[in-house]
């Protein structure tokens, strides 16, 4: 393998609980109805996709306004401290000295930059991609394909590190070898987990020898 492409939410940042709390409250405050499968459906969607979906849940605002409102609340939460996953900073710094690193995230560019800057990891990544910058969000492969293009590596020469069902499907569809690090609160669906080349209990188990 020539490169490793990380997901952000749920892999490097324990942000899914924050996303759920912020979006669930936003839906309730604006006349929508949160469904039992809403959180799992939202994971991996691009900003435009999840904003449109919240509108379909009954939020009485146009999708672009929904997106602005939710992202602003997420940025406010991150200003109070970024909830990094255990071992995230260490594993990125460890691998960056041995492999080319990329990032393919469903978060908007603004939040990606806030997180990486706060964690001191910006310089570790050769390229980062937000699904705002491609045609389709996860589970489509667009974000991972664009990350591979930007770092100049064939997708088949990349390992992807993912936690969610849609993320696993996205990286697999891009032709990457997928390592799953399931989030304990939001485990991926069994059929998505079957796409993984390796399943690890946490980020501490991820090292360059495993990848190469």
ROFI-785698 format. One record per atom (N, C-alpha, C, O): x, y, z. Coordinates in steps of 0.02 Angstrom, whole numbers, plus 32768, in hexadecimal, padded with zeros to 4 digits. Layout:
BEGIN
X, Y, Z
...
end
This chain:
BEGIN
8029, 7FC4, 8000
8000, 8000, 8000
802C, 803F, 8000
805E, 8043, 8024
8018, 8070, 7FD8
803F, 80AD, 7FD1
8026, 80E7, 7FFC
804B, 8116, 8008
7FE7, 80E3, 8012
7FCA, 811B, 8037
7F92, 8103, 8064
7F76, 80CC, 805C
7F81, 812C, 8094
7F4A, 811F, 80C2
7F1C, 815B, 80C3
7F33, 8193, 80CD
7EDC, 8150, 80B8
7EAA, 8186, 80B7
7E7B, 817C, 80F1
7E59, 8149, 80F6
7E79, 81AD, 811D
7E4F, 81AB, 8158
7E0B, 81CB, 814C
7E05, 81FC, 8127
7DD8, 81B0, 816C
7D9A, 81D4, 8178
7DA8, 8202, 81B4
7DDA, 81F9, 81D7
7D7C, 8231, 81C0
7D84, 825F, 81F9
7D53, 824F, 8231
7D67, 823A, 8267
7D13, 8257, 8223
7CE0, 824F, 8257
7CD9, 8205, 826B
7CCD, 81DA, 8241
7CE2, 81F8, 82AB
7CDC, 81B5, 82C4
7D1D, 818E, 82C2
7D22, 815A, 82E2
7D4F, 81A7, 829D
7D90, 8186, 829A
7DC4, 81B0, 82C0
7DE3, 8197, 82EF
7DCE, 81EE, 82AB
7DFD, 821A, 82CD
7DDB, 8247, 8301
7DFA, 825B, 8332
7D9C, 8256, 82F6
7D77, 8281, 8323
7D37, 825D, 8339
7D13, 8241, 8310
7D2B, 825E, 837A
7CEE, 823F, 8394
7CB4, 8270, 838D
7C96, 8287, 83BE
7CA6, 827F, 834E
7C76, 82B5, 833F
7C2F, 829D, 8332
7C01, 82C6, 8333
7C26, 825C, 8325
7BE2, 8245, 8315
7BB0, 8255, 834C
7B78, 8269, 833D
7BC2, 824B, 838D
7B92, 8260, 83C1
7B82, 82AA, 83BF
7B49, 82BE, 83CE
7BB4, 82D3, 83AE
7BA8, 831C, 83AA
7B7B, 832B, 836E
7B4C, 8352, 8374
7B8A, 830D, 8334
7B60, 8317, 82F9
7B18, 8303, 8309
7AE8, 8327, 82F8
7B10, 82C8, 8328
7ACC, 82B1, 8337
7AA8, 82E2, 8366
7A6E, 82F3, 835A
7AC9, 82F8, 839A
7AAA, 8325, 83CA
7A96, 8367, 83A9
7A5F, 837F, 83B2
7AC4, 8383, 8381
7AB7, 83C4, 8361
7A7F, 83BE, 832D
7A51, 83E7, 832C
7A82, 838B, 8302
7A4F, 8385, 82CE
7A0C, 836F, 82EA
79D8, 8386, 82D2
7A0D, 8344, 831C
79CD, 832F, 833A
79AA, 836C, 8359
796E, 8374, 8351
79D0, 8396, 837D
79B2, 83D1, 839C
799A, 8402, 8367
7966, 8421, 836E
79C1, 8409, 8330
79AE, 8437, 82FB
796D, 8421, 82DB
7941, 844A, 82CD
7966, 83E0, 82CE
7928, 83C6, 82B1
78ED, 83D4, 82DE
78B9, 83EA, 82C7
78F5, 83C7, 831F
78BF, 83D1, 834E
78AB, 841B, 8353
7870, 842C, 8357
78DE, 8447, 8352
78D1, 848F, 8359
78AE, 84AD, 831C
788F, 84E2, 8321
78B4, 848B, 82E3
7899, 84A8, 82A5
7861, 847D, 8287
7857, 847E, 824A
783E, 8459, 82B1
7800, 8438, 829C
7807, 83F5, 827A
77D5, 83DB, 8260
7843, 83D8, 827A
784C, 8396, 825B
7843, 835D, 828C
7838, 8368, 82C8
7847, 8320, 8273
7840, 82E4, 829C
787A, 82B5, 828F
7883, 829C, 8257
78A2, 82AA, 82C2
78DC, 827D, 82BE
78C3, 8235, 82BD
789B, 8222, 82E8
78DB, 820E, 828D
78C5, 81C8, 8286
78F7, 8199, 82A6
7931, 81AC, 82B1
78E3, 815B, 82B6
7911, 812B, 82D6
7950, 811E, 82AE
7985, 8110, 82CB
794C, 8120, 826B
7987, 8111, 8242
79AA, 8150, 8228
79D6, 814B, 81FD
7996, 818A, 8241
79B1, 81C8, 8225
79FD, 81CD, 822D
7A20, 81DC, 81FD
7A17, 81C0, 8269
7A5F, 81C8, 8273
7A87, 819A, 8246
7AB9, 81AF, 8228
7A73, 815B, 823F
7A98, 812C, 8215
7A95, 8141, 81CC
7AC5, 8138, 81A7
7A5D, 815D, 81B7
7A57, 8174, 8171
7A81, 81B1, 8164
7A9C, 81BA, 812D
7A88, 81DC, 8196
7AAE, 821A, 818D
7AF9, 820F, 8188
7B1C, 8235, 8167
7B13, 81DB, 81A8
7B5B, 81D0, 81AC
7B77, 81C4, 8166
7B65, 8194, 8144
7BA4, 81F0, 8152
7BC3, 81EB, 8110
7BA6, 821A, 80DC
7BC6, 8226, 80A9
7B6A, 8234, 80E8
7B4D, 8262, 80B7
7B76, 82A3, 80B3
7B93, 82B9, 80E5
7B78, 82C0, 8078
7B97, 8302, 8070
7B69, 8336, 8090
7B30, 8328, 80A1
7B83, 8373, 8097
7B5D, 83A8, 80B6
7B1B, 83B5, 8091
7AE6, 83BA, 80B0
7B1E, 83B9, 804F
7AE1, 83C5, 8029
7AAF, 838C, 8030
7A73, 8398, 8033
7AC9, 834F, 8034
7A9C, 8315, 803A
7A7A, 8313, 807D
7A3D, 8308, 8081
7AA0, 831D, 80B4
7A7E, 8319, 80F5
7A51, 8355, 8102
7A1F, 834E, 8125
7A62, 838F, 80E7
7A37, 83C9, 80F0
79F4, 83BD, 80CC
79BF, 83CF, 80E7
79F7, 83A0, 8090
79B9, 8390, 806C
7990, 835C, 8091
7953, 835F, 8093
79B4, 832C, 80AF
7990, 82F7, 80D4
796E, 8314, 8113
7936, 8301, 8122
798F, 8341, 8136
796F, 8360, 8171
7932, 8388, 815B
7900, 838B, 817F
7936, 83A7, 8122
78FC, 83CB, 8107
78C3, 839A, 80FB
7889, 83AB, 8108
78D3, 835E, 80E2
789F, 832C, 80D6
7880, 8313, 8117
7847, 82FB, 8117
78A5, 8319, 814D
788A, 8304, 818E
7859, 8338, 81AA
783C, 832D, 81DF
7851, 836F, 8187
7820, 83A1, 819C
783C, 83E2, 81B5
7817, 840D, 81CC
787F, 83EB, 81B0
789C, 842B, 81C5
7885, 8461, 8196
788D, 845C, 8159
7868, 8495, 81B2
7846, 84C8, 818A
7876, 84FF, 8173
7867, 853A, 817A
78B0, 84EB, 8157
78E1, 851A, 813C
78FE, 84FB, 80FD
78FE, 84BE, 80F6
7917, 8524, 80CF
7937, 8508, 8094
7978, 84E5, 80A7
7997, 84F7, 80D8
798D, 84B3, 8080
79C9, 848C, 8091
7A08, 84B6, 809B
7A2F, 84A6, 80C8
7A13, 84EA, 8073
7A50, 8510, 807C
7A52, 8534, 80BF
7A87, 853B, 80DD
7A17, 854A, 80D7
7A14, 856A, 8119
7A1C, 8537, 8150
7A3B, 8545, 8184
7A01, 84FB, 8146
7A0A, 84C5, 8177
7A54, 84B6, 817E
7A6E, 84B0, 81B6
7A77, 84B0, 8146
7ABE, 84A0, 8147
7AE6, 84D5, 816D
7B10, 84C5, 8197
7AD8, 8514, 815E
7AFC, 854B, 817F
7AF1, 8549, 81CB
7B20, 8550, 81F2
7AB2, 853F, 81DE
7AA2, 853F, 8226
7AC3, 8506, 824B
7ADE, 8510, 8282
7AC1, 84CA, 822F
7ADE, 8490, 8251
7B2A, 8495, 8254
7B48, 8487, 8288
7B49, 84A8, 821D
7B92, 84AD, 821B
7BAB, 84E3, 824B
7BDE, 84DA, 826C
7B86, 851A, 8251
7B9A, 854E, 8280
7B97, 8534, 82C8
7BC2, 8543, 82F1
7B64, 850C, 82D8
7B5F, 84F0, 831B
7B97, 84BD, 8327
7BB2, 84BA, 835E
7BA9, 8496, 82F4
7BE0, 8467, 82FB
7C22, 848D, 8306
7C4A, 8478, 8330
7C2D, 84C3, 82E2
7C6A, 84EA, 82EA
7C6D, 8507, 8331
7CA3, 8509, 834F
7C34, 851D, 834B
7C32, 8537, 838F
7C45, 8501, 83C1
7C6A, 850E, 83F0
7C2D, 84C4, 83B6
7C3E, 848D, 83E3
7C88, 847D, 83E0
7CA8, 846F, 8413
7CA4, 847E, 83A3
7CEB, 846F, 839C
7D18, 84A5, 83BB
7D4F, 8497, 83D0
7CFF, 84E3, 83BD
7D26, 8518, 83DD
7D2F, 850B, 8427
7D5F, 8522, 8446
7D00, 84E5, 8444
7D05, 84D3, 848A
7D34, 8498, 8495
7D43, 8486, 84CE
7D4B, 8479, 845F
7D78, 8440, 8463
7D65, 840B, 8431
7D2A, 83F8, 842C
7D96, 83F2, 840B
7D8A, 83BE, 83DA
7D8F, 837A, 83FC
7DC2, 836B, 841B
7D5A, 8350, 83F7
7D5B, 830F, 841A
7D81, 82DA, 83F2
7D62, 82B0, 83D1
7DC2, 82DC, 83F5
7DEB, 82AD, 83CF
7DE3, 8266, 83EA
7DDB, 825B, 8426
7DE5, 8236, 83BD
7DE3, 81F0, 83D1
7E25, 81DD, 83F3
7E59, 81F7, 83E1
7E23, 81AF, 8423
7E61, 8199, 8443
7E93, 817E, 8410
7E83, 8154, 83E7
7ED0, 8198, 8414
7F05, 8181, 83E8
7F06, 81A2, 83A4
7F33, 8193, 837C
7ED7, 81CE, 8395
7ED2, 81EB, 8352
7F11, 8213, 833F
7F2D, 8208, 8309
7F27, 8240, 836A
7F60, 8269, 835A
7F9F, 823E, 8352
7FC7, 8248, 8325
7FA6, 820E, 837F
7FE2, 81E4, 837F
7FE6, 81BA, 833F
801B, 81B4, 8321
7FAE, 819B, 832B
7FB0, 816F, 82F0
7FBC, 8197, 82B0
7FE0, 8180, 8284
7F9F, 81D2, 82AA
7FAA, 81FA, 826E
7FF2, 8210, 826A
8011, 820C, 8235
800E, 8227, 82A1
8054, 823D, 82A0
8083, 8202, 8293
80B5, 8209, 8271
8072, 81C8, 82AF
809C, 818D, 82A5
809C, 8177, 825C
80D1, 8168, 8240
8062, 8176, 823E
805D, 815F, 81F8
8077, 8192, 81C7
8090, 8181, 8191
8070, 81D2, 81D8
8083, 8206, 81A8
80CD, 8205, 8198
80E2, 821E, 8164
80F5, 81E9, 81C4
813D, 81E4, 81B7
814F, 81AA, 818A
8188, 81A5, 8174
811E, 817F, 817B
812D, 8142, 8154
8102, 813A, 8116
8115, 8117, 80E8
80C8, 815B, 8115
8099, 8154, 80DD
807F, 8199, 80C9
8081, 81C8, 80F0
8067, 819E, 808B
8043, 81D9, 8076
7FFC, 81D4, 8093
7FDB, 81A1, 808B
7FE6, 820A, 80B4
7FA4, 8209, 80D4
7F74, 8238, 80B0
7F87, 826F, 809B
7F36, 8221, 80A9
7F00, 824B, 8090
7EC5, 8247, 80C0
7EC5, 821F, 80EF
7E94, 8270, 80B3
7E58, 8270, 80DC
7E1B, 827B, 80AF
7E1C, 82A8, 8085
7DE8, 8252, 80B8
7DAA, 8258, 8092
7D70, 825B, 80C3
7D5E, 8228, 80E1
7D54, 8295, 80CC
7D23, 82A0, 8101
7CE1, 82BA, 80E6
7CDE, 82DE, 80B4
7CAB, 82A9, 8109
7C69, 82C4, 80F9
7C5E, 8308, 811B
7C2D, 832A, 810C
7C8B, 831C, 8147
7C85, 835D, 8167
7C92, 8394, 8135
7CB7, 838B, 8105
7C73, 83CE, 813F
7C83, 8407, 8114
7CCB, 841E, 811E
7CE9, 8413, 8153
7CE6, 843E, 80EB
7D2C, 8455, 80ED
7D3B, 847D, 812B
7D70, 8476, 8149
7D0D, 84A8, 813F
7D18, 84D2, 8179
7D28, 84A9, 81B7
7D55, 84BB, 81DD
7D02, 8473, 81C2
7D0C, 844B, 81FE
7D4A, 841F, 81F9
7D6D, 8415, 822B
7D59, 8406, 81BC
7D97, 83E0, 81B3
7DD3, 840A, 81C8
7DFE, 83F3, 81EE
7DD5, 8447, 81AF
7E0F, 8472, 81BD
7E13, 8484, 8207
7E4A, 8487, 8223
7DDA, 848F, 8227
7DD9, 849F, 826F
7DF6, 8465, 8297
7E1F, 846E, 82C3
7DDF, 8428, 8287
7DF5, 83ED, 82AD
7E3F, 83E0, 82A4
7E63, 83D7, 82D5
7E57, 83DF, 8265
7E9D, 83CF, 8259
7ECB, 8404, 8276
7F01, 83F4, 828F
7EB7, 8443, 8273
7EDF, 8479, 8290
7EE2, 8472, 82DC
7F17, 8479, 82FA
7EA9, 8465, 82FB
7EA6, 845E, 8344
7ED1, 8423, 835C
7EEF, 8426, 8391
7ED2, 83EE, 8334
7EF8, 83B2, 8347
7F41, 83B6, 8333
7F69, 838A, 8346
7F53, 83E9, 830E
7F98, 83EF, 82F7
7FAB, 83BC, 82C2
7FE4, 83A6, 82BF
7F7A, 83A7, 8299
7F85, 8371, 8269
7F83, 8388, 8220
7F8B, 835F, 81F3
7F78, 83C8, 8214
7F6F, 83E0, 81CF
7FA8, 83CB, 81A2
7F9D, 83B4, 816A
7FE5, 83D2, 81B9
8020, 83C4, 818F
802C, 837A, 8185
8056, 8367, 815C
8008, 834F, 81A9
8012, 8307, 81A1
7FF0, 82EC, 8162
8002, 82B6, 814B
7FC1, 8312, 8146
7F9A, 82F9, 810E
7FB0, 831A, 80CD
7FB5, 8357, 80C8
7FBD, 82F0, 809B
7FD0, 830A, 8059
7F95, 832B, 8037
7F9D, 8359, 800F
7F58, 8312, 8046
7F1B, 832F, 8028
7EE0, 831C, 8054
7EDE, 82E6, 8072
7EAF, 8349, 8056
7E71, 833B, 8079
7E37, 834D, 804B
7E3B, 837C, 8024
7E01, 8326, 8051
7DC6, 832F, 8026
7D87, 8331, 8050
7D7E, 8306, 807C
7D5D, 8361, 8043
7D1A, 8362, 805F
7CEA, 834B, 8029
7CF3, 835C, 7FEE
7CB7, 8325, 803B
7C87, 8310, 8008
7C5F, 834A, 7FED
7C39, 8342, 7FBE
7C66, 8385, 800B
7C4B, 83C2, 7FEC
7C6D, 83CF, 7FA9
7C51, 83F1, 7F7D
7CA9, 83B5, 7FA1
7CD3, 83C5, 7F68
7CCE, 8392, 7F30
7CF0, 8397, 7EFD
7CA3, 8360, 7F39
7C98, 832D, 7F05
7C4D, 8327, 7EF8
7C24, 8344, 7F1C
7C3B, 8300, 7EC5
7BF5, 82FE, 7EB0
7BC8, 82D9, 7EE2
7B8F, 82ED, 7EEE
7BE3, 82A4, 7F01
7BB8, 827B, 7F2C
7BDC, 826A, 7F6D
7C19, 8261, 7F6F
7BB4, 8267, 7FA4
7BD0, 8253, 7FE4
7BD3, 8207, 7FEA
7BBF, 81E3, 7FBC
7BEC, 81F0, 8022
7BEE, 81A9, 8030
7BA6, 818E, 8036
7B7B, 81B1, 8052
7B97, 8152, 801E
7BC3, 811A, 800B
7BDF, 811C, 7FC5
7C03, 80EE, 7FB2
7BD2, 8150, 7F9D
7BF3, 8155, 7F5C
7C3E, 815C, 7F66
7C53, 8176, 7F9A
7C67, 8147, 7F37
7CB0, 8147, 7F41
7CD2, 818A, 7F33
7D0F, 818F, 7F39
7CAB, 81BD, 7F21
7CC8, 81FB, 7F06
7CFE, 821A, 7F33
7D33, 822E, 7F1A
7CF1, 821F, 7F74
7D20, 823F, 7FA1
7D62, 821A, 7FA5
7D97, 8239, 7FA5
7D5F, 81D8, 7FA8
7D9D, 81B1, 7FAB
7DC3, 81B3, 7F69
7E00, 81B6, 7F69
7D9F, 81B2, 7F32
7DC0, 81B7, 7EF1
7DE3, 81FA, 7EE9
7E1A, 81FE, 7ECE
7DC2, 822F, 7F01
7DE1, 8271, 7EFC
7E1E, 8277, 7F2A
7E4F, 8296, 7F18
7E1A, 8259, 7F65
7E54, 825A, 7F92
7E8F, 8237, 7F72
7EC7, 8250, 7F75
7E84, 81FD, 7F53
7EBA, 81D9, 7F31
7ED7, 8203, 7EF8
7F13, 8205, 7EEE
7EAA, 8224, 7ED3
7EC2, 824E, 7E9B
7EEE, 8287, 7EB5
7F22, 8296, 7E98
7ED9, 82A6, 7EEC
7EFF, 82DF, 7F05
7F42, 82CC, 7F21
7F71, 82F4, 7F1E
7F48, 8290, 7F3D
7F89, 827C, 7F57
7FB2, 8257, 7F23
7FEB, 8244, 7F30
7F95, 824C, 7EE8
7FBA, 822E, 7EB1
7FC7, 81E4, 7EB7
7FFC, 81CC, 7EA3
7F97, 81BF, 7ED5
7F9F, 8177, 7EDF
7F62, 8153, 7EC2
7F2A, 816B, 7ECA
7F6E, 811A, 7EA2
7F36, 80F2, 7E8A
7F0C, 80DB, 7EC5
7F28, 80C5, 7EF7
7ECA, 80DF, 7EC1
7EA0, 80C9, 7EF9
7EAE, 8082, 7F10
7EA8, 8072, 7F4B
7EC1, 8056, 7EE1
7ED0, 8011, 7EF4
7F10, 800B, 7F1D
7F1F, 7FD7, 7F39
7F36, 8041, 7F20
7F72, 8042, 7F49
7F68, 8065, 7F8B
7F98, 8076, 7FAD
7F29, 8071, 7F9D
7F18, 8095, 7FDA
7EF3, 8068, 800C
7ECC, 803D, 7FF9
7F01, 8075, 804A
7ED9, 805A, 8081
7EAD, 8092, 809B
7EC4, 80CB, 80A1
7E6E, 8083, 80A9
7E41, 80B4, 80C6
7E30, 809E, 810D
7E29, 8062, 811A
7E29, 80CE, 813A
7E17, 80BF, 8180
7DD2, 80DE, 818D
7DCA, 811B, 818A
7DA2, 80B3, 819C
7D5C, 80C8, 81A1
7D3A, 80AA, 81DE
7D52, 8079, 81FB
7D01, 80C8, 81F1
7CDA, 80AE, 8229
7C92, 809F, 8218
7C74, 8072, 8236
7C75, 80C3, 81E8
7C2D, 80BF, 81DC
7C1C, 8092, 81A1
7C47, 8083, 8177
7BDE, 807E, 819D
7BC6, 8055, 8166
7BD2, 8078, 8123
7BEF, 805B, 80F5
7BBA, 80B6, 811E
7BC1, 80DA, 80DE
7C0A, 80E8, 80CD
7C1D, 80E7, 8092
7C33, 80F3, 8100
7C7A, 80FF, 80F3
7C9D, 80C0, 80DA
7CC5, 80C4, 80AB
7C8E, 8087, 80F8
7CAB, 8048, 80E2
7C96, 8039, 809A
7CBF, 8023, 8071
7C57, 8045, 808A
7C3F, 8039, 8046
7C61, 8068, 8014
7C72, 8054, 7FDC
7C6B, 80A6, 8029
7C8A, 80D8, 7FFD
7CD2, 80C6, 7FEC
7CE5, 80C5, 7FB2
7CF9, 80B7, 801F
7D3F, 80A6, 8013
7D47, 8066, 7FEC
7D72, 8060, 7FC0
7D1C, 8035, 7FFA
7D1F, 7FF6, 7FD5
7D0D, 8001, 7F8C
7D2C, 7FE4, 7F5F
7CDA, 802A, 7F80
7CC6, 8039, 7F3B
7CFC, 805D, 7F15
7D00, 8058, 7ED8
7D26, 8082, 7F39
7D5E, 80A5, 7F19
7D98, 8076, 7F07
7DC7, 808B, 7EE6
7D94, 8038, 7F1E
7DC8, 8008, 7F10
7E00, 8006, 7F43
7E34, 7FE7, 7F38
7DF5, 8026, 7F7D
7E27, 8027, 7FB1
7E20, 7FEB, 7FDF
7DEB, 7FCD, 7FE4
7E57, 7FD9, 7FFF
7E56, 7FA6, 8032
7E3F, 7FC8, 8073
7E5E, 7FF8, 8089
7E0A, 7FAF, 8092
7DE9, 7FD4, 80C8
7DF8, 7FB5, 810C
7DEF, 7F79, 8116
7E0F, 7FDF, 813A
7E16, 7FCB, 817F
7DDD, 7FEB, 81A6
7DD4, 8028, 81A5
7DB7, 7FC2, 81C9
7D7F, 7FDA, 81F1
7D95, 7FE2, 823A
7DB3, 7FB4, 8257
7D85, 801C, 8257
7D8E, 8027, 829E
7D49, 803C, 82B8
7D3B, 8078, 82BE
7D1D, 800C, 82C6
7CD7, 801D, 82D7
7CD1, 8049, 8314
7CF3, 803F, 8347
7CA4, 8079, 8310
7C94, 80A3, 8349
7C67, 807B, 8378
7C37, 805D, 8361
7C76, 807A, 83B9
7C4E, 8051, 83E6
7C05, 8066, 83EB
7BD9, 803C, 83F8
7BF6, 80A5, 83E0
7BB0, 80BC, 83E6
7B8B, 80B6, 83A3
7B4E, 80AF, 83A3
7BB0, 80BA, 836C
7B91, 80B9, 8329
7BB1, 8082, 82FF
7BD2, 8092, 82CD
7BAA, 8043, 8310
7BCB, 800E, 82EB
7BAF, 8008, 82A4
7B74, 8015, 8299
7BD9, 7FF6, 8274
7BC2, 7FEF, 822F
7B96, 7FB1, 8227
7B98, 7F83, 8250
7B6E, 7FB1, 81F2
7B43, 7F77, 81E3
7B6F, 7F3B, 81D2
7BA5, 7F43, 81B6
7B58, 7EFF, 81E3
7B80, 7EC3, 81D5
7B96, 7EBC, 818D
7BCE, 7EA8, 817F
7B69, 7ECC, 815E
7B7B, 7EC4, 8117
7BB1, 7EF6, 8102
7BDA, 7EE7, 80D7
7BB1, 7F31, 8121
7BE6, 7F62, 8112
7C28, 7F4C, 8131
7C5D, 7F54, 8113
7C25, 7F31, 816D
7C61, 7F1B, 8190
7C84, 7EE2, 816A
7CC1, 7EDA, 816D
7C5C, 7EBB, 8147
7C78, 7E83, 8120
7CA5, 7E9C, 80E7
7CCD, 7E75, 80CD
7C9F, 7EDB, 80D4
7CC9, 7EF7, 809F
7D0F, 7F08, 80B7
7D3C, 7F14, 808F
7D18, 7F07, 80F9
7D59, 7F1B, 8115
7D8E, 7EE5, 810A
7D80, 7EAA, 810F
7DCA, 7EFC, 80FC
7E05, 7ED0, 80F7
7E1C, 7EBC, 813D
7E30, 7E83, 8149
7E1B, 7EEC, 816B
7E2C, 7EE1, 81B1
7DF9, 7F05, 81DD
7DDF, 7F3A, 81C9
7DEB, 7EEA, 8217
7DC2, 7F0B, 8249
7DEC, 7F12, 8288
7E03, 7EE0, 82A4
7DF6, 7F50, 829E
7E21, 7F5E, 82D8
7DF7, 7F77, 8313
7DC3, 7F96, 8308
7E0D, 7F69, 8350
7DE6, 7F7F, 838A
7DED, 7FC9, 8398
7DC0, 7FE7, 83B5
7E25, 7FE7, 8383
7E31, 802E, 838F
7E6B, 8046, 8364
7E8A, 801E, 8341
7E78, 8087, 8366
7EAC, 80A3, 833C
7EF2, 808E, 8352
7F20, 808D, 8329
7EFB, 807C, 8392
7F3C, 8067, 83A9
7F55, 8029, 8385
7F91, 801C, 8381
7F26, 8002, 836A
7F39, 7FC4, 8347
7F4F, 7FD1, 8300
7F64, 7FA3, 82DD
7F4B, 800F, 82E9
7F5B, 8020, 82A4
7FA5, 8036, 82A0
7FB9, 8067, 82BF
7FCC, 8011, 8279
8011, 8025, 826F
8026, 8019, 8227
8002, 7FF9, 8200
805F, 8033, 8215
8075, 8030, 81CF
8083, 7FE9, 81B9
807A, 7FD9, 817E
809A, 7FBE, 81E5
80A8, 7F79, 81D3
8068, 7F55, 81BE
806A, 7F2D, 818F
8031, 7F63, 81DF
7FF1, 7F45, 81CD
7FDD, 7F5B, 8187
7FC4, 7F33, 8160
7FE7, 7F9A, 8177
7FD2, 7FB6, 8138
7FFE, 7F9F, 80FE
7FE5, 7F8C, 80C9
803F, 7FA1, 8108
806D, 7F91, 80D2
8079, 7F47, 80CC
809F, 7F31, 80A0
end
